Amino acid sequence: MSTEIVNVCEYEEAAKYKLPKMVFDYYASGAEDQWTLKENREAFERIRFRPRILIDVTSVDLTTTVLGFKISMPIMVAPTAMQRMAHPEGELATARAAAAAGTIMTLSSWATSSVEEVASVGPGIRFFQLYVYKDRNVVAQLVRRAEGAGFKAIALTVDTPRLGRRESDIKNRFALPPHLTLKNFEGLDLGHMEKTSDSGLASYVAGQIDRSLSWKDVKWLQTITKLPILVKGVMTAEDTKLALQAGVAGIIVSNHGARQLDYVPATISALEEVVQAASGRVPVFLDGGVRRGTDVLKALALGAAGIFIGRPVVFALACEGEAGVKKALKMLRDEFELAMALAGCTKVKDINRSHVQTESERLAISSRL
């Protein structure tokens, strides 16, 4: 039997055997009942295509532009924390793979490699994901460092005033392995995570992350950086309108990989509401549950300007390092290109709402029959 990995889901299976249980569970699990974790995938499966035929698809162009940066495809790398738990080269391997693929990498605040180390791997378009700490000086310093290291945008996570209840982390007494640190905070005495009687990360967040974060802090952030600010974690039209009022550069529809509030909708189910509320004023992106090129096509048809992948990158990294991340990105790219061709799209801007049918639309049609 061949062990060749032919899609990104197979990396997760392989990583399960490769990684220590505490580490695999940290990456793989969701909050509480993990209903949203399953729904992030299943909601994609309920969307159907309406392909167009007899269109010349000799040449299919996947390139697109994000915040003015031309990238090879609308598939980007989401911020995932502590990647050196997966592989010794961690975020450095991911940064090299993303740059080689011609796409954007987002570095987590809680990376095990610093913004400077990631910048040192060579050129590449990189965004920096930001958690807002109680000590605003820490935040200002971090943003300045990201700017100085050539990062092009800030992705502000807005759905984590407290950490979601991740029961596998409680059972495993999750903590960052002692040989690793949260590199961006090393010099600030905030780089270590103590082992506790439940989740070390939950205790760290309770101690450090600012629960009072509000829209006024988005305004404050705009005063300390010239970088465009994306808000990551928007799920409703109401918050989309507030984001527009706050002058954000873009919105990422995200439920934090189903790791925060359980029983929120899948991101693909929330996407269209946000897109309609944004009215084309800012780009809307999506993360959560993307595992196939067909998922990318569905998200773009429902109005996303691009998608971010998290877990597939970490699991590919765990299995094969930089080569694994390159392969995961190439598999998704190849699947997306094929899906575009079979749907009758030759350019990203050809993809539109008429290419998909949602479950509610199917039900409406069947009720009229």
C-alpha positions as CSV (number, residue, x, y, z in Angstrom):
1,M,0.0,0.0,0.0
2,S,1.4,3.4,-1.0
3,T,2.0,5.9,1.9
4,E,2.3,8.8,-0.5
5,I,0.3,11.8,0.8
6,V,-2.1,13.1,-1.9
7,N,-4.2,15.7,-0.1
8,V,-3.7,17.9,3.0
9,C,-6.1,16.0,5.2
10,E,-3.6,13.0,5.1
11,Y,-1.0,15.2,6.7
12,E,-3.2,15.4,9.8
13,E,-3.5,11.6,10.0
14,A,0.3,11.2,9.6
15,A,1.1,14.0,12.2
16,K,-1.0,12.1,14.8
17,Y,1.6,9.4,14.8
18,K,4.6,11.7,14.6
19,L,3.8,14.3,17.3
20,P,3.6,13.9,21.1
21,K,0.0,13.6,22.2
22,M,0.0,17.0,24.0
23,V,1.3,18.8,20.9
24,F,-1.0,17.1,18.4
25,D,-4.0,17.7,20.6
26,Y,-3.1,21.3,21.0
27,Y,-3.0,21.8,17.2
28,A,-6.0,19.6,16.3
29,S,-8.6,20.3,19.0
30,G,-11.4,22.8,19.2
31,A,-13.4,24.2,22.1
32,E,-15.7,22.2,24.4
33,D,-18.0,19.9,22.4
34,Q,-16.0,20.7,19.2
35,W,-19.3,21.2,17.3
36,T,-18.0,24.2,15.4
37,L,-14.8,22.3,14.7
38,K,-16.8,19.6,12.8
39,E,-19.1,22.2,11.3
40,N,-16.2,24.2,9.8
41,R,-15.7,21.3,7.5
42,E,-19.2,20.0,7.1
43,A,-20.6,23.4,6.0
44,F,-18.2,23.4,3.0
45,E,-19.6,19.9,2.1
46,R,-23.2,21.3,1.9
47,I,-22.3,23.8,-0.8
48,R,-22.7,22.6,-4.4
49,F,-21.1,24.0,-7.6
50,R,-22.9,25.3,-10.7
51,P,-20.2,24.8,-13.3
52,R,-20.1,26.5,-16.7
53,I,-19.1,24.5,-19.7
54,L,-17.5,25.0,-23.1
55,I,-15.2,27.7,-21.9
56,D,-11.6,27.8,-23.1
57,V,-9.6,26.8,-20.0
58,T,-6.3,26.3,-21.8
59,S,-4.8,28.9,-19.5
60,V,-5.9,29.4,-15.9
61,D,-4.5,32.3,-14.0
62,L,-4.6,32.0,-10.2
63,T,-2.8,35.3,-9.4
64,T,-4.5,37.9,-7.3
65,T,-3.8,41.0,-5.3
66,V,-4.1,41.4,-1.5
67,L,-3.7,44.9,0.0
68,G,-1.9,45.9,-3.1
69,F,0.6,42.9,-3.1
70,K,0.5,40.5,-6.0
71,I,0.5,36.9,-4.9
72,S,0.5,33.6,-6.9
73,M,-2.9,32.4,-5.6
74,P,-5.6,33.4,-3.1
75,I,-4.4,30.8,-0.6
76,M,-2.4,32.3,2.2
77,V,-0.9,31.0,5.5
78,A,-2.8,31.7,8.7
79,P,-1.1,32.5,12.0
80,T,-0.6,29.3,14.1
81,A,1.3,29.5,17.3
82,M,4.4,27.7,18.6
83,Q,5.4,25.9,15.3
84,R,8.7,24.7,16.7
85,M,6.6,22.2,18.7
86,A,5.9,20.6,15.3
87,H,9.3,20.8,13.8
88,P,12.7,22.2,14.9
89,E,12.7,24.9,12.2
90,G,9.2,25.9,13.0
91,E,8.1,29.3,11.6
92,L,11.3,29.7,9.6
93,A,10.5,26.6,7.5
94,T,6.9,27.9,7.0
95,A,8.2,31.4,6.0
96,R,10.5,29.9,3.4
97,A,7.8,27.6,2.0
98,A,5.3,30.4,1.7
99,A,7.8,32.7,0.0
100,A,8.7,29.9,-2.4
101,A,5.0,29.5,-3.2
102,G,4.7,33.2,-3.9
103,T,2.1,33.8,-1.2
104,I,1.6,35.5,2.2
105,M,2.5,34.1,5.6
106,T,1.0,35.4,8.8
107,L,3.3,35.1,11.8
108,S,1.6,34.5,15.2
109,S,2.4,36.7,18.2
110,W,3.0,33.5,20.0
111,A,5.5,32.2,17.5
112,T,8.6,30.2,18.7
113,S,10.6,32.3,16.2
114,S,10.9,36.1,16.4
115,V,9.8,38.6,13.8
116,E,13.5,39.3,13.2
117,E,14.4,35.7,12.7
118,V,11.5,35.2,10.3
119,A,12.5,38.2,8.3
120,S,16.1,36.9,8.1
121,V,15.1,33.9,6.0
122,G,14.8,36.1,3.0
123,P,12.3,38.1,1.0
124,G,8.6,37.4,1.3
125,I,5.3,39.1,1.9
126,R,4.5,38.6,5.6
127,F,1.7,39.8,7.9
128,F,1.9,39.9,11.7
129,Q,-0.9,38.6,13.9
130,L,-1.3,40.6,17.1
131,Y,-2.7,39.9,20.5
132,V,-3.2,42.9,22.7
133,Y,-1.4,42.6,26.0
134,K,-2.5,44.5,29.2
135,D,0.8,46.4,29.0
136,R,0.4,48.6,25.9
137,N,4.1,49.3,25.8
138,V,4.6,45.6,25.0
139,V,2.1,45.9,22.1
140,A,3.7,49.1,20.8
141,Q,7.2,47.6,20.9
142,L,6.0,44.5,19.1
143,V,4.3,46.4,16.4
144,R,7.4,48.6,15.8
145,R,9.5,45.5,15.6
146,A,7.2,43.9,13.1
147,E,7.3,47.1,11.0
148,G,11.0,47.3,11.3
149,A,11.3,43.6,10.1
150,G,9.4,44.4,7.0
151,F,6.0,42.9,7.8
152,K,3.3,44.4,5.6
153,A,0.1,44.3,7.7
154,I,-1.2,43.7,11.2
155,A,-3.9,41.0,11.7
156,L,-5.5,42.0,15.0
157,T,-7.2,39.0,16.7
158,V,-10.4,40.3,18.2
159,D,-12.1,37.1,19.4
160,T,-9.8,36.2,22.3
161,P,-10.5,38.4,25.4
162,R,-10.3,35.1,27.2
163,L,-9.1,31.7,25.9
164,G,-11.8,29.2,24.8
165,R,-12.1,26.0,26.9
166,R,-10.1,23.4,25.1
167,E,-10.6,20.3,27.1
168,S,-7.7,18.2,25.6
169,D,-5.3,21.0,26.8
170,I,-6.8,20.7,30.3
171,K,-6.4,17.0,30.3
172,N,-2.9,17.1,28.9
173,R,-1.8,20.0,31.2
174,F,-0.7,21.8,28.1
175,A,2.4,24.0,28.4
176,L,5.1,25.1,25.9
177,P,8.0,22.6,26.1
178,P,10.7,24.0,28.3
179,H,13.3,24.2,25.5
180,L,11.1,26.6,23.6
181,T,10.0,30.2,24.3
182,L,7.5,32.7,22.8
183,K,10.4,34.4,21.0
184,N,8.8,37.7,20.4
185,F,8.4,38.2,24.2
186,E,11.7,36.7,25.3
187,G,13.3,39.9,26.3
188,L,10.2,41.1,28.1
189,D,10.1,38.2,30.6
190,L,6.8,37.1,29.0
191,G,8.3,34.3,26.8
192,H,7.8,31.4,29.1
193,M,4.6,29.4,29.9
194,E,4.5,27.7,33.2
195,K,2.9,24.3,33.7
196,T,-0.3,24.6,35.7
197,S,-3.0,22.4,37.0
198,D,-5.0,22.9,33.8
199,S,-4.0,24.6,30.5
200,G,-0.8,26.6,30.8
201,L,-1.9,28.6,27.8
202,A,-5.2,29.5,29.4
203,S,-3.4,30.7,32.5
204,Y,-0.9,32.7,30.4
205,V,-3.8,34.4,28.5
206,A,-5.7,35.2,31.7
207,G,-2.6,36.8,33.1
208,Q,-1.4,38.8,30.1
209,I,-4.1,39.4,27.5
210,D,-6.4,42.5,27.8
211,R,-10.0,41.6,28.3
212,S,-11.0,45.3,27.9
213,L,-10.0,45.4,24.2
214,S,-12.6,47.4,22.3
215,W,-13.0,49.4,19.0
216,K,-11.2,52.3,20.6
217,D,-8.1,50.2,20.7
218,V,-8.3,49.7,17.0
219,K,-8.2,53.4,16.7
220,W,-5.2,53.5,19.1
221,L,-3.4,50.9,17.0
222,Q,-3.8,53.1,13.9
223,T,-2.0,55.9,15.8
224,I,1.1,53.8,16.5
225,T,1.5,52.2,13.0
226,K,1.2,53.0,9.4
227,L,0.6,49.4,8.5
228,P,-2.8,48.4,7.3
229,I,-4.9,46.7,10.0
230,L,-7.0,43.6,9.4
231,V,-9.5,42.5,12.1
232,K,-9.5,38.8,12.5
233,G,-12.5,37.2,14.1
234,V,-15.5,39.0,12.6
235,M,-18.6,36.8,12.2
236,T,-21.5,39.2,11.9
237,A,-22.8,42.1,9.8
238,E,-23.1,44.3,12.9
239,D,-19.4,44.0,13.7
240,T,-18.5,44.4,10.0
241,K,-20.2,47.8,10.0
242,L,-18.3,48.8,13.2
243,A,-15.0,47.6,11.6
244,L,-15.7,49.8,8.6
245,Q,-16.4,52.8,10.9
246,A,-13.1,52.1,12.6
247,G,-11.3,52.4,9.3
248,V,-9.8,48.9,9.1
249,A,-8.1,47.8,5.8
250,G,-9.7,44.4,5.7
251,I,-11.7,41.7,7.6
252,I,-10.9,38.1,8.3
253,V,-14.0,36.0,8.9
254,S,-12.7,33.6,11.5
255,N,-13.9,31.6,14.5
256,H,-10.3,30.9,15.6
257,G,-10.3,27.5,14.1
258,A,-13.3,26.6,16.3
259,R,-11.1,27.1,19.4
260,Q,-13.0,29.9,21.1
261,L,-16.8,30.0,21.4
262,D,-18.3,26.7,20.5
263,Y,-21.6,26.6,18.5
264,V,-20.8,29.6,16.4
265,P,-21.5,29.0,12.7
266,A,-18.8,27.7,10.3
267,T,-16.9,30.6,8.8
268,I,-18.1,29.7,5.3
269,S,-21.7,30.0,6.6
270,A,-21.0,33.5,8.1
271,L,-19.0,34.7,5.1
272,E,-21.8,36.0,2.9
273,E,-23.4,38.1,5.7
274,V,-20.0,39.8,6.3
275,V,-19.3,40.3,2.6
276,Q,-22.7,41.9,2.0
277,A,-22.3,44.2,5.0
278,A,-18.8,45.2,3.8
279,S,-20.4,46.3,0.4
280,G,-17.0,46.1,-1.4
281,R,-15.5,48.8,0.8
282,V,-12.8,46.5,2.2
283,P,-11.6,43.0,1.2
284,V,-13.1,40.1,3.2
285,F,-11.0,37.0,3.8
286,L,-11.8,33.7,5.4
287,D,-10.0,31.1,7.5
288,G,-11.3,27.9,9.1
289,G,-12.0,24.5,7.6
290,V,-10.4,24.9,4.2
291,R,-8.9,21.5,3.2
292,R,-9.5,21.3,-0.6
293,G,-9.1,23.5,-3.6
294,T,-12.8,23.2,-4.1
295,D,-13.2,24.9,-0.6
296,V,-11.2,27.8,-1.9
297,L,-13.4,28.1,-5.0
298,K,-16.5,28.0,-2.8
299,A,-15.2,30.7,-0.5
300,L,-14.3,33.0,-3.4
301,A,-17.7,32.4,-5.1
302,L,-19.3,33.6,-1.8
303,G,-17.3,36.8,-1.9
304,A,-14.0,36.1,-0.1
305,A,-11.0,37.9,-1.6
306,G,-8.8,35.0,-0.4
307,I,-8.4,32.3,2.3
308,F,-6.0,31.4,5.0
309,I,-5.0,27.9,6.0
310,G,-3.7,27.0,9.5
311,R,-3.8,23.4,10.6
312,P,-2.8,21.9,7.2
313,V,0.4,23.9,7.3
314,V,1.3,22.8,10.9
315,F,0.6,19.1,10.2
316,A,2.6,19.2,6.9
317,L,5.4,21.0,8.8
318,A,5.3,18.2,11.5
319,C,5.6,15.5,8.9
320,E,8.1,16.9,6.4
321,G,9.3,20.3,7.5
322,E,9.7,23.0,4.8
323,A,9.2,20.4,2.0
324,G,5.9,19.4,3.6
325,V,4.6,23.0,3.8
326,K,5.6,23.5,0.1
327,K,3.8,20.3,-0.8
328,A,0.7,21.2,1.1
329,L,0.5,24.6,-0.6
330,K,1.2,23.0,-4.0
331,M,-1.5,20.4,-3.5
332,L,-4.1,23.1,-2.6
333,R,-2.9,25.2,-5.5
334,D,-3.2,22.4,-8.0
335,E,-6.7,21.4,-6.7
336,F,-7.9,25.0,-6.9
337,E,-6.6,25.4,-10.4
338,L,-8.3,22.2,-11.5
339,A,-11.6,23.2,-9.8
340,M,-11.5,26.6,-11.5
341,A,-11.0,25.0,-14.9
342,L,-13.8,22.5,-14.3
343,A,-16.1,25.3,-13.2
344,G,-15.3,27.3,-16.3
345,C,-13.2,30.1,-14.7
346,T,-9.9,31.2,-16.2
347,K,-9.1,34.1,-13.8
348,V,-9.8,34.6,-10.1
349,K,-12.1,37.6,-10.9
350,D,-14.3,35.2,-13.1
351,I,-15.4,33.4,-9.9
352,N,-18.8,34.7,-8.8
353,R,-21.9,33.9,-6.8
354,S,-23.5,32.1,-9.7
355,H,-20.9,29.3,-9.4
356,V,-22.3,27.9,-6.2
357,Q,-25.6,26.9,-4.7
358,T,-26.0,26.9,-0.9
359,E,-28.1,24.5,1.1
360,S,-30.8,27.2,1.8
361,E,-31.0,27.8,-2.0
362,R,-31.5,24.1,-2.6
363,L,-34.2,23.9,0.0
364,A,-36.0,26.9,-1.4
365,I,-36.0,25.3,-4.9
366,S,-37.2,22.0,-3.6
367,S,-40.0,23.7,-1.6
368,R,-41.3,25.3,-4.8
369,L,-41.3,22.0,-6.7
